[in-house]
Amino acid sequence: MASEAVYSHRDPMLKKRDDFEDILEERRNSSDLRYALKCYTPVLYKGLTPCKVSELKQMVLQSDQLGYVITQVSKEKGMTTDEVTGEAAAILEEMAQRLQLSTVRFFAFTLSKVFKTLFRSICVNEEGLQRLQQAIHNHPVVLLPSHRSLLNIVMDPFLKGEVFDISLVPVSISYERTLEEALYARELLGVPKPKESTSGLFKARKILSEDYGSIHVYFGQPVSVRSLAESRVNRSQFNLIPRHIPTRPSEEILSFVNDSAYRLVRAQEENMVLKPWVLLAFVLLQKQATEDKPGTALDELTEQAVWLRDLSRHYGAFLHWPGTVRSLKLMDGAEETTDREEWVEMTEIYNSFSFLRNMFSNEFILCPGATVQDFEEACYLLVKTGALQINQQEVLITERGHRTLAFLTSVLDPFLQGYQVREMHTQGEEQGTLKLNKVMLNSLEDTLGKK
C-alpha cells in the first residue's frame, strides 16, 4: 500500500530516507496458514557454530564468569556452591529459549490474524532489512529499538576482545495509537503495572474491536562499535585483570558508552515518523494548556495541523501524510518584519536557553556538553524558516515568526506548571523557590515576542 512521504530538505546533503512497504498487504491477500508453515532458514553469523539448547545451557553454567559470581554469592549468603548453582540453573531454565519451531509457527499464524484486525498497515523499510541481513553475515548484530535498550552490556564483548566488532542497528517504531494507552494513563496516576503474561495477552480480547491505525518500523544504518571506539577507548586495560571478574567500568568507558547512547538515540529520533493523528493530538493538548474555552472548530484544528505539518517538515521531521492535503505554504513568500520589535542581545537569549535546557535535562534526551551546538542548531532552523533574523550578536523576530515562536514556547508551559505544582506541594506554600524559574520563562517569552 503506497503512501506519500514528506522528506526533510533542511540540509541539501541530507540523504533521502528509505521507502516503506506494508507487510500486512501480503498477509491480507494470501493464506496465513501457508505463511506460518513455510520453510524457515534463518541467516547465521559466519563465526557462529549452531549447538543444541542443552549444550548452550551447560556452557553458561560452566563459564568462568558465572562460576565467579556463584562463589561470591555463596560467601555472602552463607550457602553452599551447589545450592547457589541450583538457583542459577533454575533462573537459566526460565530465561533460556527452547527453539520450539511449533511455537514460532503458532504465533506466526495467530499474530498475523491479530495484526490484520488491529492495524491498517505495518510499514517497514525493506532496504533496512536487507542491510540487516547483510550485517548478520559479518558481525554479531544487536537491535536497539526505540523503546528501551541497556548499551553498556551490549558493548562489553567487544571491549573485552571477545568479538572483533558488533553492529548496532537503531530501530525506530512509530505508532498512531499504542495498545497500552490506558495502562500508561494508569501508571501516570500511580497504579502499579500488572505483570506481563501470555494469558493476559489473550484475555485482552476487547482490543480487537479497536482501530489502532498504522505502525512504521524503520531499521537504521548499522553502526560499528569498533568505529565508535576508534581513538576513544584503550582496550588494553581489560588485559590487566581476568575477564571473568566483574569490574566497575572506568570513567573513559562510561563516557564512551554515554556518548554512543546519545548518538544512537538521535538516530532513532531522526527516523521516527510523525502522522496526522499525532500532530492533531499535539495541537489539542497545546490549546487545552493555553486556552480556557473548551473545544476547537474543525476548520481551525485542520488549519493548525497543516501549519504544524509544514513547520515540522522544515525542521527535519519525517512525516507520513496519506493522500493529498492542501498546503498553506506558510514557509514561502517574501520575508516580513515589523517595526514593533527591538533587536535583542544574543547573549540574553543564550543565557535563558542554557538555563531552561539544564532545568529540563531530566525531561528530555539532551546530550551533556552540547548546549552551544543545540543553540546554534535552533537558531539555524528558526532563521531558515523565516522566524528570526540574526545580525551579528543581535536577534529580531519577524512578523510571521510570532506564531512559530509563540507555539514553541507554549510547549514548555505544561512542564513548568508541573514543576510549579510540585514545588508548591513540597514547600507547602504558594510561592516557592521555583519562582525564579517562572521569572526566567517570562523573560524568555518576552525575548521571543510571545507577549
C-alpha positions in Angstrom: 0.0 0.0 0.0 1.7 3.2 -1.2 1.6 6.4 0.9 3.1 9.8 0.4 6.2 10.6 2.5 7.3 14.1 3.1 11.0 14.3 3.4 13.1 17.0 5.1 15.1 19.5 3.0 16.8 21.1 6.0 20.2 20.3 4.6 21.0 19.7 0.9 23.4 16.9 1.9 20.7 15.1 3.9 20.2 11.6 2.4 16.7 10.6 1.4 15.3 8.0 3.7 14.2 4.6 2.6 10.7 3.9 1.3 8.3 1.9 3.3 6.4 -1.2 2.3 3.3 -2.5 4.1 4.0 -6.1 5.2 0.3 -6.7 6.0 -0.7 -6.3 2.4 0.7 -9.7 1.5 -0.9 -11.2 4.6 -4.4 -9.9 3.5 -4.1 -11.5 0.1 -2.6 -14.9 1.0 -3.1 -17.8 3.4 -1.9 -17.2 7.0 -1.5 -20.9 7.5 0.8 -21.3 4.4 2.8 -18.3 5.8 3.1 -20.0 9.2 4.2 -23.3 7.7 6.7 -22.1 5.2 10.3 -23.2 5.3 12.4 -21.4 8.0 16.0 -20.8 7.2 17.5 -18.1 9.5 20.6 -16.3 8.5 23.6 -17.2 10.7 26.6 -15.1 11.7 29.6 -16.5 9.8 31.6 -17.2 13.0 28.7 -19.0 14.8 28.6 -22.7 15.3 25.0 -23.9 16.0 24.5 -26.0 19.1 21.7 -27.6 21.0 19.9 -25.8 23.8 21.1 -28.2 26.4 24.7 -27.7 25.3 24.3 -23.9 25.4 22.9 -24.1 29.0 25.9 -26.2 30.1 28.3 -23.7 28.5 26.7 -20.9 30.5 26.7 -22.9 33.8 30.3 -23.9 33.4 31.6 -20.5 32.4 34.2 -18.7 34.5 32.0 -15.6 34.7 29.1 -17.4 36.3 31.4 -19.6 38.5 32.9 -16.4 39.9 29.5 -14.9 40.7 28.3 -18.2 42.3 31.3 -18.3 44.6 30.8 -14.7 45.7 27.1 -15.2 46.3 27.7 -18.3 48.3 30.1 -16.5 50.6 27.8 -13.5 51.1 24.7 -15.6 51.8 26.4 -18.5 53.7 25.1 -21.0 51.2 26.9 -23.9 49.6 28.0 -23.5 46.0 25.7 -26.4 45.0 22.7 -24.5 46.4 23.6 -21.3 44.5 24.3 -23.3 41.4 20.9 -24.9 41.6 19.3 -21.4 41.9 21.3 -20.2 38.9 20.2 -23.3 36.9 16.6 -22.6 37.7 16.9 -19.0 36.6 18.6 -20.0 33.4 15.9 -22.6 32.7 13.3 -19.9 33.0 15.2 -17.4 30.9 16.5 -19.7 28.1 14.8 -20.2 24.8 13.8 -23.7 23.8 13.9 -23.3 20.0 10.5 -24.9 19.5 9.6 -24.1 15.9 6.0 -25.2 16.6 5.6 -22.3 19.0 7.0 -19.9 16.4 4.6 -21.2 13.8 1.7 -20.9 16.2 2.5 -17.2 16.9 3.2 -16.5 13.2 -0.4 -17.7 12.4 -2.1 -16.1 15.4 -0.3 -12.7 15.3 -0.9 -12.4 11.6 -4.6 -12.6 12.3 -4.4 -10.2 15.2 -2.3 -7.6 13.4 -4.6 -7.6 10.4 -7.5 -6.9 12.8 -5.8 -4.2 14.9 -3.8 -2.3 12.3 -4.4 -0.8 8.9 -0.8 -1.3 8.0 2.6 -2.2 9.3 5.1 -0.4 7.2 8.8 -1.5 7.2 11.7 -0.1 5.2 12.8 -3.1 3.2 16.2 -1.6 2.4 16.9 -1.6 6.1 16.0 -5.3 6.4 18.4 -6.0 3.5 21.2 -4.1 5.3 20.4 -6.0 8.5 20.6 -9.4 6.7 24.0 -8.4 5.2 25.3 -7.2 8.5 24.4 -10.5 10.2 26.9 -12.3 7.9 29.8 -10.2 9.0 29.5 -9.5 12.8 27.1 -10.1 15.7 24.1 -7.7 15.4 22.2 -6.1 18.2 18.8 -4.4 17.5 18.3 -1.3 19.6 14.5 -0.4 19.4 13.3 3.0 20.4 11.6 1.5 23.5 14.5 0.7 25.8 18.0 -0.7 25.2 20.9 -1.3 28.4 24.1 -0.4 25.9 26.9 -1.0 28.3 26.2 -4.7 28.4 25.9 -4.9 24.6 29.4 -3.3 24.1 31.1 -5.5 26.8 32.0 -8.4 24.5 33.8 -6.0 22.1 35.6 -4.0 24.8 36.9 -7.3 26.3 38.1 -8.5 22.9 35.7 -11.5 22.7 34.5 -10.4 19.3 36.1 -8.4 16.5 33.2 -6.0 16.1 29.5 -5.5 16.9 26.9 -3.9 14.6 24.3 -1.8 16.4 21.1 -1.2 14.5 18.8 1.6 15.8 15.2 0.7 15.2 12.6 3.4 15.3 9.0 2.3 16.0 6.2 4.8 15.5 2.6 4.3 16.4 -0.6 6.2 15.8 -2.1 4.5 18.9 -0.5 2.2 21.4 -2.2 -0.9 22.8 -1.1 0.1 26.3 -2.5 3.7 26.2 -4.9 3.1 29.1 -2.2 1.3 31.0 0.2 4.3 30.6 -2.5 6.6 31.9 -2.9 4.5 35.0 0.8 4.4 35.5 0.9 8.2 35.5 -1.7 8.1 38.3 0.5 5.8 40.3 -1.3 2.5 39.6 1.4 -0.4 39.6 1.9 -2.0 36.2 0.5 -5.6 36.1 2.8 -8.5 35.5 3.0 -9.3 31.8 2.0 -12.8 30.7 0.8 -14.7 27.6 -2.5 -15.5 29.3 -3.0 -11.8 30.0 -2.4 -11.0 26.3 -5.2 -13.3 25.2 -7.6 -12.1 27.9 -7.4 -8.6 26.4 -9.6 -9.6 23.5 -11.7 -6.4 23.6 -8.9 -4.5 22.0 -9.6 -6.5 18.8 -12.6 -4.2 18.2 -10.4 -1.1 18.2 -8.7 0.6 15.3 -5.0 1.3 16.1 -4.1 2.9 12.8 -0.7 2.1 11.3 2.8 1.3 12.6 6.1 2.3 11.0 9.2 0.4 11.7 12.5 1.9 10.4 15.7 -0.2 10.6 18.5 2.4 10.6 22.1 2.1 9.3 24.2 -0.4 11.3 26.7 1.3 13.5 30.1 -0.3 14.0 31.1 -0.3 17.7 34.7 -0.7 16.5 34.4 2.6 14.6 32.8 4.3 17.5 35.6 3.2 19.8 38.4 4.2 17.5 40.7 6.7 19.2 38.3 6.8 22.1 38.9 3.6 24.1 42.1 1.8 25.0 41.0 -1.8 25.3 44.3 -3.0 26.7 43.1 -2.0 30.1 40.9 -5.2 30.1 44.0 -7.3 29.8 45.2 -6.3 33.3 42.6 -8.4 35.1 40.9 -11.8 34.4 37.9 -11.2 32.2 35.5 -13.4 34.3 35.9 -11.0 37.2 33.2 -8.2 37.1 34.7 -4.7 37.4 33.3 -1.3 37.5 33.7 0.5 34.1 36.3 3.3 34.1 35.3 6.9 33.5 36.7 6.6 30.0 34.4 3.6 29.2 31.4 5.3 30.8 31.9 8.5 28.8 32.3 6.5 25.6 29.1 4.4 26.2 27.2 7.5 27.2 28.2 9.5 24.1 27.4 6.4 21.9 24.0 6.1 23.5 23.1 9.7 22.7 24.2 9.3 19.2 22.1 6.2 18.7 19.0 7.8 20.3 19.4 10.7 18.0 19.4 8.3 15.0 16.2 6.7 16.4 14.6 10.2 16.8 15.5 11.2 13.3 13.8 8.2 11.8 10.6 8.4 13.9 7.5 9.0 11.7 5.0 11.8 12.5 1.4 11.1 11.4 -1.7 13.3 11.2 -3.2 12.0 14.4 0.0 12.7 16.4 0.0 16.4 15.2 -3.7 16.7 15.9 -3.3 15.4 19.4 -0.3 17.8 19.9 -2.3 20.8 18.8 -5.3 19.9 21.0 -3.0 19.4 24.1 -1.4 22.8 23.5 -4.8 24.5 23.1 -6.0 22.8 26.3 -3.0 24.0 28.2 -3.1 27.6 27.0 -6.8 28.4 26.5 -9.7 28.4 28.8 -12.5 27.7 26.3 -13.3 24.1 25.6 -13.4 22.6 22.1 -12.0 23.7 18.8 -13.7 24.2 15.4 -12.8 21.5 12.9 -11.6 24.0 10.3 -9.4 25.7 12.8 -8.0 22.4 14.0 -7.3 21.3 10.4 -5.5 24.6 9.6 -3.3 24.4 12.7 -2.4 20.7 12.0 -1.4 21.5 8.4 0.6 24.5 9.6 2.3 22.3 12.2 3.0 19.7 9.5 4.8 22.2 7.3 6.7 23.6 10.3 7.8 20.1 11.3 8.9 19.2 7.8 11.1 22.3 7.6 12.6 21.4 10.9 13.7 18.0 9.6 10.8 15.7 10.8 9.9 12.5 8.9 6.2 12.8 8.0 3.7 10.3 6.8 0.8 12.2 5.3 -1.5 10.0 3.2 -3.4 11.4 0.3 -3.4 15.0 -1.0 -3.6 17.7 1.7 -3.9 21.4 0.9 -0.6 23.2 1.7 -0.9 26.6 3.2 2.7 27.4 2.1 3.4 29.3 5.3 7.1 28.9 4.7 7.2 30.6 1.3 7.0 34.2 0.2 8.9 37.3 1.0 10.5 38.0 4.3 8.4 40.2 6.6 9.5 42.1 9.6 7.9 44.5 12.0 9.0 47.8 13.5 7.3 46.9 16.8 10.1 44.7 17.9 13.5 45.7 19.0 16.8 43.9 18.4 17.6 41.6 21.3 21.0 40.7 22.6 22.1 37.2 21.6 23.8 36.7 25.0 20.5 37.3 26.8 18.7 34.6 24.7 21.5 32.1 25.1 21.5 32.5 28.9 17.8 31.8 29.1 18.2 28.9 26.7 21.0 27.4 28.7 19.1 27.8 32.0 15.9 26.1 30.7 18.0 23.4 29.0 19.7 22.5 32.2 16.4 22.5 34.1 14.7 20.2 31.7 17.7 17.8 31.3 15.7 15.1 33.1 12.6 15.6 31.0 14.2 15.4 27.5 17.0 13.5 26.0 19.7 16.2 25.8 23.3 15.3 25.2 25.5 16.7 28.0 28.0 19.4 26.9 26.1 20.1 23.7 24.4 23.3 24.8 26.2 25.6 22.3 25.6 23.1 19.5 21.9 22.8 20.3 21.5 26.6 20.5 23.2 27.1 17.2 21.1 24.4 15.5 17.9 26.0 16.9 18.9 29.4 15.6 19.7 28.0 12.2 16.3 26.4 11.9 14.5 29.5 13.1 16.4 31.6 10.6 15.9 29.1 7.8 12.1 29.1 8.3 12.0 32.9 8.4 11.0 33.2 12.1 14.2 35.1 13.1 16.7 37.5 11.6 20.2 37.5 13.1 22.6 40.4 12.6 26.0 39.7 14.3 25.1 39.4 18.0 21.5 40.6 17.8 18.2 38.9 17.0 15.0 40.2 15.5 11.6 38.4 15.4 10.0 38.6 12.0 6.2 39.2 11.6 5.5 35.7 10.6 7.8 34.3 13.2 5.5 35.3 16.1 3.2 32.4 15.5 6.0 29.9 15.4 7.8 31.2 18.5 4.5 31.5 20.5 3.7 27.9 19.7 7.2 26.6 20.5 7.4 28.5 23.8 4.0 27.3 24.8 5.2 23.7 24.5 7.2 24.2 27.8 4.2 25.6 29.7 2.8 22.2 30.9 6.3 21.2 32.1 6.8 24.4 34.0 3.3 24.1 35.5 4.1 20.6 36.7 7.3 21.8 38.3 5.5 24.6 40.0 2.8 22.4 41.4 5.4 20.0 42.7 7.3 22.9 44.3 4.2 24.3 45.9 3.4 20.8 47.3 7.0 20.3 48.6 7.3 23.8 50.1 3.7 23.8 51.5 3.2 27.4 50.3 2.1 29.2 47.2 5.4 30.8 46.4 8.5 28.6 46.3 12.0 28.7 45.0 10.6 27.8 41.6 9.5 31.4 41.3 12.9 32.1 39.8 12.3 29.6 37.1 9.0 31.2 36.2 10.7 34.6 36.0 13.2 33.1 33.7 10.5 31.7 31.5 8.7 35.0 31.4 11.9 36.6 30.4 12.4 34.1 27.6 8.8 34.6 26.4 9.3 38.4 26.4 12.5 37.9 24.4 10.9 35.7 21.8 7.9 38.0 21.4 5.2 35.8 22.9 3.5 38.6 24.8 
